[in-house]
Amino acid sequence: MIPAAVYRIAPVVNVFSTIVMIFSLTMTAPLLVAYIYNDAALLTYNAAIVITFGCGALMRLFTMHQKRELQPRDGFLLVFLVWTILPAFATLPLMLYIDGLSFTDAYFETASGITTTGATTLTNLEQLPPSINFWRLELEWLGGMGLIVLAVAILPLLGVGGMQIYKAETPGPMKDTKLTPRITETAKGLWLIYAGITLANILAYRWAGMSWFDAVSHSFSTMSLGGFSTYDASFGFFDSPLIEGVAIVFMLIAGINFATHFLAWRERSPRPYRADPEAAMFVMVTLASCLMIAVYLWRQGVYPDFLTALRYASFNVVSIATTTGYANTDYNLWPAFAPLWMLFLCCFASSSGSTGGGIKMIRAQLLVRQGLREMLKLVHPRAQVPVKLGGGVVPNQIVFAVLAFMSIYGACVTVMTFLLLVTGVDFLTAFSAVIASINNTGPGLNLVGPATTYAVLTDFQTWVLTIAMLLGRLELFTLLVLFTPAFWRR
């Protein structure tokens, strides 16, 4: 009789081996960049590709007799393996080229990329070979829509179904809605929209004044809402209102549910945007916050005139609210209200189904409506008051799931903040680092602000925040369910 753990793990590892081999092929892109620019990292990709592909092939060889149809809960295990093991393989180009880079910092960097967090431990980015910077930003682009969704489009060709994987990966509480009759077509449709808007972003950045390399690289991190840059100063390097304006537009686009973009494209109509209960609220809250922070900074005398305040407020507020993490100035130096409000926004502003992180706007809306329902029932105890969203009644099962999610979210933030505090970090650094990591935003405040990096942290502190990034990207339950005894029972 096959042990329960082997029965559960081996078939998933067999599928995962295919993803690892496919992932090795993504390293050919920075290899090509290294060849074009003849940079010093050229030889590192050959070794990285061979090692990654070889490990995938070995996993496939050892599990070839353990194949079976994946069950729904196997999707959670596969997602866990993808988001925790692939960053380890992704460290190979960094560690083979950068002398003295520890595995902890390298894994933090690549996990930050794949989870689209954008927090970095590297400095002197301008001095790195173009291919290394390209690899960092490519990781964000791949992680943006999710390597799993890409795998869903490919694995059925290899005889492996994808619905259970898609449900485990897709963010948001209403993940059962399919856009097309077949899950493979759904994944392909989402990727086509994602790639198409990325191409538009590349052309817009190039038109605004970026080089082709910077345009491609920053489009990867813009559309993934990742926030990596090829410069230490991020968008402050360009000092261009036009480039910042392009970034704002595409960050807002990427902050909207890509399923909505897909439906709008398929119907050739803006109607899906009007029907999306998150899109209007996301845009309204974000733009209203831009205006509020601009007025606040102007009144506080941070900037001499309103238009200058509006420029810096708009770019940084949109960047943090969408969990991108770009900066064109050190907003850590602003009066405390402004950066703290921005961190508050990153907790919930972006839409479910977008490439952003955090609680998501739809959960925030449901929480508000549930709170209003409870207050109304205090006045009318016998009233039947349904929670409505987007013109429909939300089942109590979803409302309860959102409440449970918020409880776990709050507990995770509290525990990890205390873990950092016990190591001697000040409260603002600890709290903002945890919030920025679990919401996949990137820069925090104080010691980990936009003008600094996470290299100031110890290995233990770095691993705490790495776990926070993974928890946030997998929306808590996908990761935590693996640690329940019920998951491992046959």
Secondary structure, DSSP 8 states (H G I E B T S, - for coil): ---HHHHHHHHHHHHHHHHHHHHHHHTHHHHHHHHHHT-TTHHHHHHHHHHHHHHHHHHHHHTTT------TTHHHHHHHHHHHHHHHHHHHHHHHHSTT--HHHHHHHHHHHHTT--------GGGS-HHHHHHHHHHHHHHHH-HHHHHHHHGGGGT---HHHHHHHS-SS-TT--SSSSHHHHHHHHHHHHHHHHHHHHHHHHHHT--HHHHHHHHHHHHTT----SSTTGGGGT--HHHHHHHHHHHHHHTS-HHHHHHHHHHTSSHHHHH-TTHHHHHHHHHHHHHHHHHHHHHTTSSSSHHHHHHHHHHHHHHHHTT----SS-GGGS-THHHHHHHHHHTT-S-TTSS--SS-HHHHHHHHHHHHHHHHHHHSTT----EEETTEEE-HHHHHHHHHHHHHHHHHHHHHHHHHHTTT--HHHHHHHHHHHHTT----SGGGSTTS-GGGS-HHHHHHHHHHHHHHHTTTHHHHGGGSHHHH--
